Amino acid sequence: MDDQTQLELEAAAFRRLRKHLMEDRTDVQNIDLMNLAGFCRNCLSRWYQEAANERGIEMSKDEARVIYYGMTMAEWKAKYQTEASPDKQKDFEKSFAENVGKA
């Protein structure tokens, strides 16, 4: 496989992951993603923003989140976010420190 084909396949897989989390599985909470996998939608949008910024493309955190969520963070929270239990919140603090705190 040539490099361009690999790049296109990787981009297609990323777009499918984005669609899956943005449209197909809105029931999956960010806190659950972070606690189980060490990343969430916010991490993906941050990585997108960082990649843009590294290439000289100005992009804010909020702009990246709109690209990744398909709406503003406030809209997403109002539409899909549920209350997290104290145990989930405690697990999140640990996972965030281990995974995002390193960034």
C-alpha positions as CSV (number, residue, x, y, z in Angstrom):
1,M,0.0,0.0,0.0
2,D,1.3,3.4,-0.9
3,D,1.6,6.3,1.6
4,Q,-1.3,8.3,0.1
5,T,-3.7,5.4,0.2
6,Q,-2.7,4.7,3.8
7,L,-3.3,8.3,4.7
8,E,-6.7,8.3,3.0
9,L,-7.7,5.1,4.8
10,E,-6.6,6.5,8.1
11,A,-8.6,9.7,7.5
12,A,-11.7,7.6,6.5
13,A,-11.4,5.6,9.7
14,F,-11.1,8.8,11.8
15,R,-14.2,10.2,10.0
16,R,-16.1,7.0,10.8
17,L,-15.1,7.2,14.5
18,R,-16.2,10.8,14.6
19,K,-19.6,10.0,13.0
20,H,-20.0,7.0,15.3
21,L,-19.5,9.1,18.5
22,M,-21.3,12.2,17.1
23,E,-24.3,10.6,15.5
24,D,-24.6,6.9,16.2
25,R,-23.7,6.7,19.9
26,T,-24.7,9.9,21.5
27,D,-25.7,7.8,24.5
28,V,-22.1,7.1,25.3
29,Q,-21.0,9.6,27.8
30,N,-17.5,11.3,27.7
31,I,-16.9,10.3,31.3
32,D,-17.4,6.7,30.4
33,L,-15.0,6.9,27.4
34,M,-12.4,8.6,29.6
35,N,-12.8,6.1,32.4
36,L,-12.6,3.1,30.1
37,A,-10.3,4.2,27.3
38,G,-8.4,7.2,28.6
39,F,-9.8,9.6,26.0
40,C,-13.1,11.2,25.1
41,R,-14.7,13.4,22.5
42,N,-12.9,16.4,24.1
43,C,-9.6,14.7,23.7
44,L,-10.3,14.0,20.0
45,S,-11.3,17.6,19.4
46,R,-8.2,18.8,21.2
47,W,-5.9,16.6,19.1
48,Y,-7.7,17.9,16.0
49,Q,-7.1,21.5,17.2
50,E,-3.4,20.7,18.0
51,A,-2.9,19.2,14.5
52,A,-4.4,22.3,12.9
53,N,-2.3,24.7,15.1
54,E,0.9,22.8,14.3
55,R,0.2,23.4,10.6
56,G,-0.3,27.1,11.1
57,I,-4.1,26.9,11.0
58,E,-5.7,29.1,13.8
59,M,-8.4,27.1,15.6
60,S,-9.8,27.6,19.1
61,K,-10.8,24.9,21.4
62,D,-14.5,25.8,20.9
63,E,-14.1,25.7,17.1
64,A,-12.5,22.3,17.3
65,R,-15.3,21.0,19.5
66,V,-18.0,22.2,17.1
67,I,-16.2,20.3,14.3
68,Y,-16.1,17.2,16.5
69,Y,-19.5,17.4,18.2
70,G,-21.4,18.9,15.3
71,M,-22.7,21.6,17.7
72,T,-21.5,23.7,20.5
73,M,-20.4,22.1,23.8
74,A,-23.4,23.8,25.6
75,E,-25.8,22.3,23.0
76,W,-24.3,18.8,23.3
77,K,-24.5,18.9,27.1
78,A,-28.1,20.0,27.1
79,K,-29.0,17.4,24.5
80,Y,-27.0,14.3,25.5
81,Q,-25.0,14.6,28.7
82,T,-26.4,12.9,31.8
83,E,-25.4,13.3,35.5
84,A,-22.4,11.2,36.5
85,S,-22.4,9.3,39.7
86,P,-19.8,10.2,42.4
87,D,-17.9,6.9,41.7
88,K,-17.7,7.8,38.0
89,Q,-16.5,11.3,38.9
90,K,-13.8,9.9,41.2
91,D,-12.7,7.4,38.4
92,F,-12.7,10.3,36.0
93,E,-10.3,12.4,38.1
94,K,-7.8,9.5,38.2
95,S,-8.2,8.8,34.4
96,F,-7.9,12.5,33.5
97,A,-4.8,12.9,35.6
98,E,-3.2,9.8,34.1
99,N,-4.1,10.5,30.4
100,V,-4.7,14.2,30.0
101,G,-2.5,15.5,32.8
102,K,0.5,14.2,30.9
103,A,-0.3,16.4,27.9
